[in-house]
Amino acid sequence: MFQLPDYIGPCAFGIKMGVIIPGTDLQEMILQDITRMDADGMLETCDVLAITESIVARAQNNFVSIDDVAAEIRNLLSLTPESRVGVVFPIASRNRFSLILKSIARAVPKGEVIVQLSFPDDEVGNQIIPPDVAIELGEKHEGLIRSGDLPQEFTHPLTGVNYIGLYETIIREAGARPTIFLCNDPARITDFAPDAVIAADIHTREKTRAALSAVIPNCCTLQDICSKGTSLPGSEWGLLGSNMSSEERLKLAPHLADLFACTLQDAILKKTGKHLEIIVYGDGAYKDPSSGIYELADPITTFGATPGIGDSLREGFKMKYMVDMFHAEGRSEEEITKLLEEEYKRAREIHCIECEGTTPRNMKDVLASLADLVSGSADAGTPMILIKGIHNKH
């Protein structure tokens, strides 16, 4: 019988699963793994089961073709094949944005796609042009840098991709004319007289939409595309959180992930008698200190969760501060241990000195970030993570 020793604190285990394809009964597959885990003594009430959004969406067959996305964009923005459409603040990513751009270009195959990139980086930290070049050219061209103003081609320092060149190629291959420029003021897209504009940023999309709506009423965000229907394929997040699935198909974010989490929770309780909390997670909310890239390319860390997770915060008292304080008072090691045990039972205001330096974080973000770090996005083969000892609210 598997049993963690008492001296083990919070931990997370990657759970290996088989291949998940469209139509897989994912709940039944998970229940089989849960039954085995329970038999091995791994499960306790208040554990968290984190399931990556990718397998939920795949099992749902939540895929959409590029041509279908193009048709929806044409209809949503009342475009003709000759229209000029602006795209403001997309991220620099083959996986996250290249197929969306292909869809936009196919919506206006005889028209023009005007892409406005922020500089020197996109909103998640991908470098568009080097910072020193950005300062020089930004001052020289009064904040609006056309692709022809660049002294050379610049590539992403990690991927080696020239995203300006890549995006121009994608637009041309669809038959449209590309115009790409760099500017941090979204309203400057009006300099190019688009018929419609898509606010393509993720976390700042509503702020960008508000700025654009004041000058170009015919605008939308990526969340408005592929989000209107109640049946699959589709997602309440629209194209936000989508990924490249093939050259002609996007995988959308899961459909009604909260419902999936709650249904699974009920099934696990019935099967094992254990009340687990469930999250359906995407990207972790962390920033890489070496590259400066903020990994959260999804609109949210957690697409779905059971009500027990809620909007709670992970917080607590500053243990090392308390130890130092008690030691300074002349307390013995045994006395400090007893006092800390008492501190765990006390309720505290979040602003008290004992909590100073312990940053309260949204529990969903903590759990999703931990799960994402454990599972990764490569070949670990662990799309389900069992998290113990962190979320104990019940």
VOBAVO-107558 format. One record per residue (C-alpha): residue number from 1; residue in one letter; x negated, y, z. Coordinates in Angstrom, 3 decimals. Each point is the difference from the previous one (the first is absolute). Layout:
REM residues N
  num  residu         u         v         w
  NUM       A         X         Y         Z
...
***
This chain:
REM residues 394
  num  residu         u         v         w
    1       M     0.000     0.000     0.000
    2       F    -1.487     3.350    -1.101
    3       Q    -0.280     2.477     2.843
    4       L    -1.876     3.283     0.120
    5       P    -1.976     0.419     3.215
    6       D     1.107     2.742     2.378
    7       Y    -3.085     2.085    -0.700
    8       I     1.003     0.561    -3.648
    9       G     1.669     3.351    -0.642
   10       P     1.772     1.302    -3.115
   11       C    -0.818    -2.024    -3.110
   12       A     1.240    -0.746    -3.503
   13       F    -0.102    -3.229    -2.000
   14       G     0.200    -0.278    -3.767
   15       I     2.420    -2.784    -0.941
   16       K    -0.751    -1.826    -3.235
   17       M     2.976    -0.629    -2.265
   18       G     0.594    -1.644    -3.334
   19       V     0.692     1.700    -3.317
   20       I     3.040     2.294    -0.056
   21       I     1.655     0.565    -3.372
   22       P     3.260     1.636    -1.086
   23       G     2.854    -2.050     1.386
   24       T    -1.976    -1.516     2.896
   25       D     2.185    -0.443     3.088
   26       L    -2.349     2.107     2.071
   27       Q     1.985    -0.233     3.211
   28       E    -0.001    -3.800    -0.105
   29       M    -3.709    -0.029    -0.833
   30       I    -0.746     2.255     2.983
   31       L     2.199    -2.099     2.295
   32       Q    -2.032    -3.087    -0.875
   33       D    -3.190     1.816     1.011
   34       I     1.665     1.391     3.124
   35       T     1.123    -3.475     1.063
   36       R    -3.580    -1.262    -0.279
   37       M    -1.336     3.025     1.882
   38       D     2.561    -0.489     2.754
   39       A    -0.888    -3.682     0.318
   40       D    -3.638     1.041     0.410
   41       G     0.938     2.357     2.835
   42       M    -0.880     3.160    -1.887
   43       L     3.326     1.833     0.329
   44       E     1.242     2.087     2.888
   45       T     2.947     2.334     0.296
   46       C    -1.155     3.580    -0.750
   47       D    -2.539    -1.154    -2.609
   48       V     0.151     1.867    -3.309
   49       L     0.117    -1.728    -3.361
   50       A    -1.280     2.277    -2.760
   51       I     0.786    -0.948    -3.604
   52       T    -1.567     1.812    -2.906
   53       E     2.456     1.826    -2.233
   54       S    -1.559    -1.585    -3.053
   55       I     1.355    -3.492     0.626
   56       V     3.429     1.301     0.988
   57       A     0.330     1.980    -3.238
   58       R    -1.400    -2.883    -2.063
   59       A     2.397    -2.520     1.486
   60       Q     2.827     2.452    -0.748
   61       N    -1.165     0.135    -3.635
   62       N    -0.105     3.763     0.399
   63       F    -1.834     0.756    -3.230
   64       V     0.850     2.606    -2.613
   65       S    -1.291     0.366    -3.543
   66       I    -1.784     3.100    -1.226
   67       D     2.577     0.500    -2.745
   68       D     2.868    -0.134     2.515
   69       V    -1.744     2.611     2.148
   70       A    -0.503     2.187    -3.093
   71       A     3.698    -0.276    -0.845
   72       E     0.978     1.019     3.531
   73       I    -2.365     2.991    -0.077
   74       R     1.496     1.148    -3.317
   75       N     3.510    -0.249     1.420
   76       L    -0.803     1.540     3.392
   77       L    -1.740     3.059    -1.448
   78       S     2.052     0.253    -3.238
   79       L    -3.091    -0.372    -2.169
   80       T    -0.264    -0.460    -3.740
   81       P    -2.892    -1.764    -1.765
   82       E    -1.441     3.472    -0.758
   83       S     0.280     1.395     3.547
   84       R    -2.849     1.369     2.068
   85       V    -0.148    -1.501     3.483
   86       G    -2.255     1.130     2.836
   87       V    -1.479    -2.328     2.619
   88       V    -1.241     1.754     3.126
   89       F    -2.554    -1.379     2.494
   90       P    -0.189    -3.703    -0.870
   91       I    -2.649    -2.031     1.795
   92       A    -3.013    -1.323    -1.894
   93       S     0.716    -3.717    -0.104
   94       R     0.281    -2.710    -2.615
   95       N     2.019    -2.247     2.277
   96       R     2.330     2.644     1.383
   97       F     0.521     2.490    -2.796
   98       S    -1.267    -1.060    -3.423
   99       L     3.134    -1.987    -0.901
  100       I     2.271     2.723     1.343
  101       L    -1.784     2.439    -2.316
  102       K     0.443    -2.455    -2.862
  103       S     3.736    -0.018     0.728
  104       I     0.149     3.793     0.022
  105       A    -1.889     0.215    -3.299
  106       R     2.289    -2.577    -1.619
  107       A     2.955     2.138     1.017
  108       V    -1.271     2.759    -2.345
  109       P    -1.864    -1.882    -2.767
  110       K     0.025     2.999    -2.344
  111       G    -0.360     2.643     2.683
  112       E    -2.573     1.087     2.570
  113       V    -0.975    -1.156     3.485
  114       I    -1.575     2.723     2.130
  115       V    -1.848    -1.377     3.004
  116       Q    -0.998     2.326     2.840
  117       L    -2.615    -1.486     2.324
  118       S    -1.024     1.480     3.327
  119       F    -3.709     0.610     0.550
  120       P    -2.584    -0.899     1.146
  121       D     1.969    -3.038     1.283
  122       D     3.461    -1.434    -0.322
  123       E     2.230    -0.151     3.080
  124       V    -1.491    -3.275     1.254
  125       G    -3.616     1.063    -0.462
  126       N    -0.922    -1.383    -3.424
  127       Q    -2.534     2.377    -1.518
  128       I     1.030     1.637    -3.273
  129       I    -3.053     2.252    -0.343
  130       P    -2.925     0.578     2.393
  131       P     0.687     2.651     2.675
  132       D    -2.847     2.282    -1.119
  133       V     1.271    -0.073    -3.575
  134       A     3.523     0.669     1.266
  135       I    -1.098     3.148     1.830
  136       E    -1.912     1.379    -2.976
  137       L     2.657    -0.739    -2.627
  138       G     2.885     0.948     2.265
  139       E    -1.426     3.477     0.482
  140       K    -0.966     0.368    -3.659
  141       H     3.432    -0.999    -1.336
  142       E     2.141     1.531     2.751
  143       G     1.199    -3.288     1.421
  144       L     1.081    -1.687    -3.251
  145       I    -2.557    -2.271    -1.643
  146       R     0.820    -1.541    -3.381
  147       S    -1.604    -3.295    -0.916
  148       G    -1.956     1.831    -2.695
  149       D    -1.527     2.253     2.648
  150       L    -1.840    -2.896     1.619
  151       P    -3.724    -0.031    -0.826
  152       Q    -0.057    -3.812    -0.194
  153       E     2.068    -3.103     0.691
  154       F     0.312    -0.783     3.696
  155       T     0.611    -3.464     1.373
  156       H     1.348    -1.183     3.329
  157       P    -2.996    -0.602     2.313
  158       L     1.254    -3.468     1.025
  159       T     1.962    -1.394    -2.960
  160       G    -2.065     1.658    -2.727
  161       V     3.197     0.929    -1.867
  162       N     0.436     3.299    -1.836
  163       Y     3.657     0.522     0.922
  164       I     0.459     3.067    -2.174
  165       G    -1.171    -1.978    -3.020
  166       L     2.033    -3.056     1.016
  167       Y     3.212     1.991     0.374
  168       E    -0.541     1.760    -3.332
  169       T    -0.445    -3.383    -1.688
  170       I     3.160    -1.424     1.562
  171       I     2.051     2.949    -1.236
  172       R    -1.434    -0.124    -3.513
  173       E     0.597    -3.747    -0.314
  174       A     3.697     0.612     0.673
  175       G     0.071     2.507    -2.879
  176       A     0.256     3.169     2.091
  177       R    -2.440     2.924     0.231
  178       P    -2.001     0.247     3.216
  179       T    -0.712     3.226     1.821
  180       I    -1.868    -0.362     3.277
  181       F    -1.077     2.784     2.314
  182       L    -1.065     0.451     3.620
  183       C     1.752     2.446     2.299
  184       N     1.163    -0.060     3.619
  185       D     3.020     2.270    -0.510
  186       P     2.907    -2.166    -1.240
  187       A     1.814     3.002    -1.486
  188       R    -2.799     0.470    -2.566
  189       I     1.504    -2.850    -2.006
  190       T     2.323     2.708    -1.360
  191       D    -2.982     1.390    -1.953
  192       F     0.505    -2.978    -2.339
  193       A     3.798     0.382    -0.407
  194       P     1.163    -3.558     0.760
  195       D     3.629    -0.998    -0.564
  196       A    -0.034    -2.055     3.201
  197       V    -2.429    -0.807     2.800
  198       I    -0.666    -3.023     2.199
  199       A    -1.518     0.613     3.438
  200       A    -2.261    -3.052     0.037
  201       D    -1.616     0.438     3.420
  202       I     0.854    -2.349     2.845
  203       H    -0.062     1.544     3.466
  204       T     0.449     3.634    -1.053
  205       R     2.634    -0.665    -2.659
  206       E     2.851     1.970     1.590
  207       K    -2.186     3.063     0.509
  208       T    -1.122    -0.241    -3.630
  209       R     3.567    -0.530    -1.207
  210       A     1.140     3.105     1.892
  211       A    -2.741     2.102    -1.611
  212       L     0.815    -1.341    -3.453
  213       S     3.774     0.317     0.328
  214       A    -0.388     3.730     0.501
  215       V    -1.478     0.356    -3.486
  216       I     1.103    -3.160    -1.869
  217       P     3.403    -1.315     1.109
  218       N    -0.308    -3.151    -2.118
  219       C    -2.332    -1.942     2.280
  220       C    -0.114    -3.167     2.077
  221       T    -2.378    -2.058     2.131
  222       L    -1.208    -3.547    -0.584
  223       Q     2.431    -1.108     2.690
  224       D     2.914     1.083    -2.217
  225       I    -0.985    -2.473    -2.722
  226       C     1.222    -3.624     0.320
  227       S     1.777     0.762     3.282
  228       K     3.616     0.673    -0.966
  229       G     1.366    -3.532    -0.423
  230       T     1.087    -2.364     2.775
  231       S    -1.217    -3.137    -1.753
  232       L    -3.424    -1.286    -0.998
  233       P    -2.305     1.072    -1.480
  234       G    -0.145     3.170     2.043
  235       S    -1.075     1.444     3.299
  236       E     1.101     2.806     2.264
  237       W    -3.564     1.246    -0.491
  238       G     0.291     0.165    -3.775
  239       L    -3.431    -0.155    -1.627
  240       L    -1.736     0.912     3.251
  241       G    -1.848    -3.010     1.330
  242       S    -0.002    -1.723    -3.386
  243       N    -2.974    -1.958    -1.309
  244       M    -1.258    -1.172    -3.356
  245       S     1.237    -3.554    -0.613
  246       S    -1.031    -0.343    -3.653
  247       E    -0.683     2.320    -2.905
  248       E     3.741     0.412    -0.551
  249       R     1.531    -0.479     3.438
  250       L     0.065     1.645     3.435
  251       K     0.733    -1.662     3.321
  252       L     2.178     2.304     2.064
  253       A     0.043     0.336     3.778
  254       P     2.305    -2.484     1.751
  255       H     3.747     0.442    -0.231
  256       L     1.709     0.469     3.410
  257       A    -2.996    -1.180     1.997
  258       D     1.719     0.829     3.323
  259       L     2.710    -2.535    -0.811
  260       F    -2.607    -2.628    -0.872
  261       A    -1.787     0.595     3.326
  262       C     3.175    -0.209     2.084
  263       T     1.263    -3.121    -1.765
  264       L    -3.363    -1.696     0.493
  265       Q    -0.074     0.981     3.673
  266       D     3.390    -1.649     0.569
  267       A    -1.105    -3.151    -1.812
  268       I    -3.207    -0.259     2.070
  269       L     1.914     0.478     3.250
  270       K     2.426    -2.745    -0.973
  271       K    -2.837    -2.310    -1.048
  272       T    -2.424     0.537     2.882
  273       G     1.786     1.887     2.757
  274       K    -2.691     2.698    -0.270
  275       H     0.934     3.638    -0.597
  276       L    -2.656     1.363    -2.352
  277       E    -0.131     3.474    -1.449
  278       I    -0.474     0.134    -3.781
  279       I    -1.561     2.614    -2.259
  280       V    -0.370     0.059    -3.780
  281       Y    -3.209     1.953    -0.461
  282       G    -1.837     1.696    -2.832
  283       D    -3.179     2.065     0.101
  284       G    -1.664     0.732     3.316
  285       A    -0.139     3.603     1.145
  286       Y    -3.719     0.448     0.324
  287       K    -2.647     2.141    -1.648
  288       D    -3.263    -1.577    -1.111
  289       P    -2.800     2.007     1.615
  290       S    -2.521    -0.791    -2.730
  291       S     2.002     0.825    -3.112
  292       G     2.467     2.436     1.539
  293       I     2.852    -1.924    -1.634
  294       Y     3.265    -0.144     1.905
  295       E     1.235    -3.529    -0.681
  296       L     3.719     0.759     0.294
  297       A     1.082     0.005    -3.646
  298       D     3.402    -1.327     1.071
  299       P     2.582     2.565     1.118
  300       I     0.141    -1.615     3.446
  301       T    -1.913    -2.689     1.887
  302       T     3.065    -2.060     0.869
  303       F     2.732    -0.574    -2.581
  304       G     2.161    -1.961     2.410
  305       A     0.140    -0.841     3.695
  306       T     2.261    -1.482     2.630
  307       P     1.716     2.481     2.342
  308       G    -2.199    -1.011     2.939
  309       I    -2.972     1.703    -1.638
  310       G     1.924     3.230    -0.452
  311       D    -2.007     3.215     0.016
  312       S    -1.870    -0.830     3.185
  313       L    -3.525     1.219     0.619
  314       R    -3.004    -1.961     1.077
  315       E    -1.257     1.872     3.006
  316       G    -1.378    -0.541     3.482
  317       F    -2.336     1.373     2.612
  318       K    -3.690     0.610    -0.666
  319       M    -1.524    -2.978     1.768
  320       K    -3.638     1.124    -0.198
  321       Y     0.942     3.426     1.391
  322       M     1.815    -1.631     2.908
  323       V    -2.918    -2.323     0.737
  324       D    -2.426     2.929     0.068
  325       M     2.353     2.025     2.188
  326       F     0.513    -2.804     2.533
  327       H    -3.721    -0.748     0.052
  328       A    -0.762     3.665     0.661
  329       E     2.357    -0.227     2.974
  330       G    -2.199    -2.751     1.423
  331       R     2.347    -2.899    -0.775
  332       S    -1.392    -3.517    -0.188
  333       E     0.308    -2.229    -3.057
  334       E     2.724    -2.012     1.750
  335       E     1.921     3.153     0.945
  336       I    -0.240     1.359    -3.550
  337       T     1.338    -3.263    -1.417
  338       K     3.005     0.118     2.332
  339       L     0.661     3.675    -0.741
  340       L    -0.081    -0.646    -3.760
  341       E     2.546    -2.779     0.416
  342       E     2.271     2.521     1.707
  343       E    -0.615     2.570    -2.733
  344       Y     1.290    -2.408    -2.652
  345       K     3.388     0.015     1.727
  346       R     0.350     3.774     0.148
  347       A     1.966     2.070    -2.482
  348       R    -1.823     3.156    -1.116
  349       E     0.715     3.110    -1.974
  350       I    -1.873    -0.053    -3.282
  351       H    -1.792     3.291     0.780
  352       C    -1.369    -1.004     3.404
  353       I    -3.750     0.120     0.628
  354       E    -0.159    -3.768     0.470
  355       C     1.127    -0.429    -3.613
  356       E    -2.306     2.694    -1.363
  357       G    -2.041    -1.319    -2.915
  358       T     2.355    -2.917    -0.618
  359       T     1.664     1.076    -3.232
  360       P     3.607    -1.206    -0.201
  361       R     0.545    -1.745    -3.332
  362       N     3.158    -1.238    -1.632
  363       M     0.247    -3.708     0.748
  364       K     0.952    -0.808    -3.596
  365       D    -3.152     1.692    -1.263
  366       V    -2.190    -1.809     2.531
  367       L     1.478    -3.418    -0.784
  368       A    -0.022     0.496    -3.775
  369       S    -3.569     1.316    -0.020
  370       L    -1.226    -2.931     2.068
  371       A     1.844    -2.468    -2.215
  372       D    -1.356     1.611    -3.164
  373       L    -3.568    -0.153     1.292
  374       V     0.373    -3.675     0.905
  375       S     1.722    -1.084    -3.208
  376       G    -1.872     2.278    -2.404
  377       S     0.953     0.058    -3.671
  378       A    -2.489    -2.500    -1.398
  379       D    -0.030    -3.790     0.319
  380       A     0.511    -0.615     3.726
  381       G     3.319    -1.704    -0.752
  382       T     1.567     1.221     3.256
  383       P     3.027     2.133    -0.922
  384       M     1.494    -0.588     3.457
  385       I    -1.626     1.214     3.217
  386       L     0.869    -1.009     3.555
  387       I    -0.729     2.863     2.391
  388       K    -0.153    -0.633     3.732
  389       G    -0.320     2.253     3.022
  390       I     0.653     3.406    -1.596
  391       H     3.763     0.429    -0.199
  392       N     1.506    -1.087     3.299
  393       K     3.083     2.162     0.125
  394       H     2.962    -2.308     0.342
***
